[in-house]
Amino acid sequence: MKSFMYVRAHSVDEATAAHAGRPTSRYLGGGTNLVDLMKLGVERPRTLIDVSRLPLDAVEELADGSVRAGATVRNSDLAAHPLIRDRYPVLSQALLAGASGQLRNMATTGGNLLQRTRCPYFQDLDKPCNKREPGTGCGAREGVHRDHAVLGHSAQCIATHPSDMAVALAALDARVELQGARGARTLPAAEFHRLPGDRPELDTELAPGELITGVLLPPLPAGTVSAYRKARDRASYAFALASVAVVLAVRDGAVEEVRIAFGALAHRPWRARLAEEALRGAAPSQEAFAGAVEAELAQALPLRDNAYKVRLAHNLACDVLRRLAATP
């Protein structure tokens, strides 16, 4: 039994003060990932700061039409909220595609963003993993990597980020609200997670001790439609092999706005900027969709056993774009 200190925070300031930026401190929300990693020995915090009872559990509309979801809102509550279902169906669909009903009832908005990779080499203390222990190597690169990254990976790490919710947030141009020792700030959701580079142990752009306090969803123009699709080995309780979140607005026979984010292809949700640029102003045809997505995925560097992901992601994205463009 490994002992640790437990602190129940009653305010954001109390939580960040208890953490104090120490590398051995962790915030605890629903615990659906962190507690599992503690059981495996991957995470060994000396201090757990319980933030689950902070007053950050509201979903509210702001004066400018934006919607803020607090960091402790449960995934199931966020997916079912009328503001989310009506205005941001891509987010509701992504949340409902993740995990199981029981886990969604526990998992929080902030915790979902902070969950760590499900790479088996990361989770097994007997295997080399630069993310878990920098400098030990990446066992997956020459080992079992069918589920691993095809975009943005490095010689140090080929892990993917497991969140479905984060993919939808990237496509929605959401912002992540943070509070830390230096005050409050926000980051674009699409830039919140990092590519591995030579520091794969760093998952996000969080400063030491910063706490996620909420997610801000900007208003979408009238007529915008959105959807999330996920391909996985089984229909329930499985992480994505590839996924896509699309936000689309077509006006007068041309694509007025489009945002595309891929999941399970990289160390973070992959915002398809090249495809978006190619599609804006174009007629919403199958040929245009296929060409734009193909140009985006031309950047892929698949490994020995995961090249199938490129075609899978291509087909998912083209199908979602086609269906959304045909929406009345």
C-alpha positions in Angstrom: 0.0 0.0 0.0 1.5 3.3 -1.1 0.4 6.2 1.2 -0.5 9.7 0.0 -2.0 12.8 1.4 -5.6 13.6 0.6 -6.9 17.2 0.5 -10.5 18.1 -0.2 -10.5 21.6 -1.7 -13.4 24.0 -1.1 -12.3 26.7 -3.6 -10.2 27.1 -6.7 -7.6 29.1 -4.8 -7.5 26.5 -2.0 -6.9 23.8 -4.7 -4.1 25.6 -6.5 -2.4 26.5 -3.2 -2.5 22.8 -2.1 -1.0 21.7 -5.4 1.6 24.5 -5.4 3.0 23.3 -8.7 4.6 20.3 -7.1 5.3 17.4 -9.6 4.1 14.9 -7.0 0.7 16.6 -6.6 -2.4 15.6 -8.7 -5.9 17.0 -9.0 -8.7 14.4 -8.5 -12.0 14.7 -10.2 -14.0 11.6 -11.1 -10.8 9.5 -10.8 -11.8 7.2 -13.7 -8.2 7.4 -15.2 -6.0 8.6 -12.4 -7.0 6.0 -9.9 -6.5 3.2 -12.4 -3.0 4.5 -13.1 -2.2 4.7 -9.4 -3.3 1.0 -9.1 -0.9 0.2 -11.9 1.9 2.1 -10.3 2.2 4.5 -13.3 1.1 7.4 -11.2 2.5 7.8 -7.7 1.3 11.1 -6.3 2.2 12.1 -2.8 -0.8 14.5 -2.6 -4.2 14.2 -4.1 -6.3 17.4 -4.2 -10.0 16.5 -4.6 -11.6 19.1 -6.8 -14.8 17.2 -7.4 -16.9 19.4 -5.0 -15.7 22.7 -6.3 -18.5 25.0 -7.6 -17.6 24.3 -11.2 -20.5 21.9 -12.1 -22.7 24.3 -14.1 -23.5 24.5 -17.8 -24.5 28.1 -18.5 -25.2 30.4 -21.5 -23.3 33.7 -21.5 -24.5 37.0 -22.7 -22.7 36.7 -26.1 -24.3 33.4 -26.8 -21.3 31.3 -25.7 -21.8 28.3 -23.4 -19.5 27.6 -20.5 -19.2 24.0 -19.1 -17.6 23.8 -15.7 -14.7 21.5 -15.1 -16.6 19.2 -12.7 -19.6 18.7 -14.9 -20.0 15.0 -15.4 -19.7 13.7 -19.0 -23.2 12.2 -18.9 -24.7 15.5 -17.7 -22.9 17.5 -20.4 -23.9 15.1 -23.1 -27.6 15.3 -22.1 -27.8 19.1 -21.5 -30.3 20.8 -23.8 -27.8 23.6 -24.7 -25.3 21.0 -25.8 -27.6 18.7 -27.6 -29.3 21.5 -29.5 -26.3 23.8 -30.3 -23.3 21.4 -30.3 -24.5 17.9 -31.3 -21.0 17.0 -32.2 -20.0 17.4 -28.6 -22.9 15.4 -27.2 -22.2 12.6 -29.7 -18.5 12.5 -28.9 -19.2 12.3 -25.1 -21.8 9.5 -25.6 -19.2 7.6 -27.8 -16.8 7.4 -24.9 -16.4 4.7 -22.3 -19.6 3.3 -20.6 -22.6 4.9 -19.0 -21.2 4.2 -15.5 -17.9 5.8 -16.3 -19.6 8.8 -18.0 -21.6 9.3 -14.8 -18.3 9.7 -12.9 -15.9 11.3 -15.4 -15.6 15.1 -15.5 -15.0 17.7 -18.2 -11.6 18.6 -16.9 -10.6 15.0 -16.2 -11.6 13.9 -19.7 -9.1 16.4 -21.1 -6.4 15.2 -18.8 -6.7 11.5 -19.3 -3.5 9.9 -20.4 -2.8 7.6 -23.3 -4.0 4.0 -23.2 -0.8 2.7 -24.9 0.0 -0.6 -23.2 3.7 0.2 -23.0 2.9 3.3 -21.0 0.7 1.3 -18.6 3.1 -1.6 -18.1 6.0 -0.8 -15.7 8.0 -3.7 -17.2 8.0 -2.1 -20.7 10.2 0.8 -22.0 8.2 4.0 -22.4 9.6 7.5 -22.8 6.3 9.0 -21.7 6.3 7.2 -18.4 10.1 7.2 -17.9 12.0 9.5 -20.3 15.1 8.0 -21.8 14.0 4.4 -21.6 12.8 4.2 -25.3 9.5 3.6 -27.1 8.6 -0.1 -27.0 5.6 0.4 -29.2 7.6 1.6 -32.2 9.0 -1.8 -33.0 6.4 -3.7 -30.9 2.6 -3.7 -31.0 1.4 -0.4 -32.5 -1.8 -1.2 -34.5 -3.7 1.4 -32.5 -0.9 4.1 -32.5 -0.3 7.4 -34.2 0.1 8.1 -37.9 0.3 11.9 -37.6 2.6 14.1 -35.6 4.5 11.3 -33.8 8.2 11.4 -33.1 11.1 9.0 -32.5 10.4 9.3 -28.8 6.7 8.5 -28.8 3.9 7.2 -31.1 1.1 7.3 -28.5 -2.4 8.7 -29.3 -4.7 10.7 -27.0 -7.8 8.8 -26.1 -10.4 11.5 -25.5 -13.5 11.7 -27.8 -14.6 14.9 -26.1 -11.3 16.7 -26.9 -11.8 16.0 -30.6 -15.2 17.7 -30.7 -13.8 20.6 -28.7 -11.0 21.1 -31.2 -13.5 21.3 -34.0 -15.7 23.7 -32.2 -12.9 26.2 -31.6 -13.5 25.8 -27.9 -11.2 27.3 -25.3 -10.0 25.8 -22.0 -10.2 28.0 -19.0 -7.3 27.7 -16.5 -6.5 29.0 -13.1 -3.0 28.9 -11.5 -0.5 30.8 -9.4 -0.2 33.5 -12.1 -4.0 34.0 -12.4 -6.5 33.0 -15.0 -6.0 32.4 -18.7 -7.5 30.4 -21.6 -6.0 28.2 -24.3 -7.6 27.1 -27.6 -8.7 23.5 -27.1 -7.0 22.5 -30.4 -3.7 23.7 -28.8 -4.2 22.4 -25.3 -2.5 19.1 -25.9 1.0 18.7 -27.2 2.7 16.7 -29.9 5.4 14.5 -28.4 8.5 15.9 -30.0 11.4 15.1 -27.6 9.3 15.7 -24.5 6.6 13.0 -24.7 6.1 13.0 -20.9 4.3 16.4 -21.3 0.8 15.8 -22.5 -0.5 19.3 -22.3 0.5 23.0 -22.3 -0.6 23.3 -18.6 1.8 25.2 -16.4 2.7 23.4 -13.1 -0.2 23.5 -10.7 -2.7 25.0 -13.2 -6.3 23.8 -12.7 -8.9 23.5 -15.5 -11.9 25.4 -14.4 -14.1 25.1 -17.5 -14.5 24.9 -21.2 -15.9 27.8 -23.3 -17.9 27.0 -26.4 -18.3 29.9 -28.8 -21.6 30.5 -30.6 -22.0 28.9 -34.0 -23.5 30.7 -37.0 -27.1 30.0 -37.9 -27.4 27.0 -40.2 -24.3 25.3 -38.9 -24.5 21.5 -38.6 -22.1 19.1 -36.8 -21.4 15.5 -36.2 -18.9 13.0 -34.6 -18.1 9.6 -35.9 -15.9 6.9 -34.3 -14.6 3.7 -35.6 -13.6 1.1 -33.0 -13.1 -2.7 -32.6 -16.5 -3.1 -30.8 -19.6 -1.0 -30.6 -19.3 -0.1 -26.9 -16.6 0.7 -24.3 -13.7 0.8 -26.7 -11.3 3.5 -27.7 -11.2 4.9 -31.2 -9.1 3.4 -34.0 -10.0 6.7 -35.9 -12.6 9.3 -35.3 -13.6 12.6 -36.8 -15.6 15.7 -35.6 -16.9 18.0 -38.3 -18.6 21.4 -38.1 -20.0 22.6 -41.4 -22.0 25.5 -42.8 -23.0 25.6 -46.5 -24.6 28.7 -48.0 -25.6 29.5 -51.6 -24.0 26.2 -52.9 -20.6 26.7 -51.3 -18.9 25.8 -48.1 -18.9 28.9 -46.0 -17.3 27.4 -42.9 -15.8 24.0 -42.1 -13.8 22.7 -39.2 -12.5 19.1 -39.1 -10.7 17.4 -36.2 -9.4 13.8 -36.2 -9.1 11.6 -33.1 -6.9 8.6 -32.5 -4.4 9.6 -35.2 -2.0 11.6 -33.1 -0.8 12.6 -29.7 -3.5 15.2 -29.6 -6.7 15.9 -31.5 -5.6 16.7 -35.1 -7.2 19.8 -36.5 -7.2 19.4 -40.3 -6.3 22.9 -41.3 -5.2 22.0 -44.9 -8.5 20.3 -45.6 -10.4 23.1 -44.2 -8.6 25.7 -46.3 -9.2 23.6 -49.4 -12.9 23.3 -48.8 -13.8 26.9 -47.9 -15.6 28.4 -50.8 -15.8 25.1 -52.7 -18.9 23.4 -53.8 -19.8 20.7 -51.3 -19.2 17.7 -53.6 -17.9 14.2 -52.8 -14.9 15.0 -55.1 -14.0 18.1 -53.1 -14.4 16.4 -49.8 -12.2 13.5 -50.9 -9.5 15.7 -52.3 -9.3 17.9 -49.3 -9.2 15.1 -46.8 -6.6 13.2 -48.9 -4.4 16.3 -49.0 -4.6 16.5 -45.2 -3.8 12.9 -44.6 -0.8 13.0 -47.1 1.1 14.1 -44.0 0.6 10.8 -42.3 3.7 8.6 -41.6 2.2 5.2 -40.8 4.2 2.5 -39.1 4.5 -1.2 -39.9 1.0 -2.2 -38.7 -1.2 0.9 -38.7 -1.4 2.2 -42.3 -5.1 1.2 -42.3 -5.8 4.2 -40.1 -5.2 6.6 -43.0 -7.9 5.1 -45.2 -10.2 4.6 -42.3 -10.0 8.2 -41.3 -10.4 9.3 -44.9 -13.6 7.4 -45.3 -15.0 8.5 -42.0 -14.4 12.2 -42.7 -15.8 12.0 -46.3 -18.9 10.2 -45.1 -19.6 12.7 -42.3 -19.0 15.7 -44.6 -21.3 14.2 -47.3 -24.1 13.6 -44.8 -23.8 17.0 -43.2 -23.8 18.8 -46.6 -27.0 17.0 -47.4 -28.7 18.1 -44.2 -31.7 20.3 -44.9 
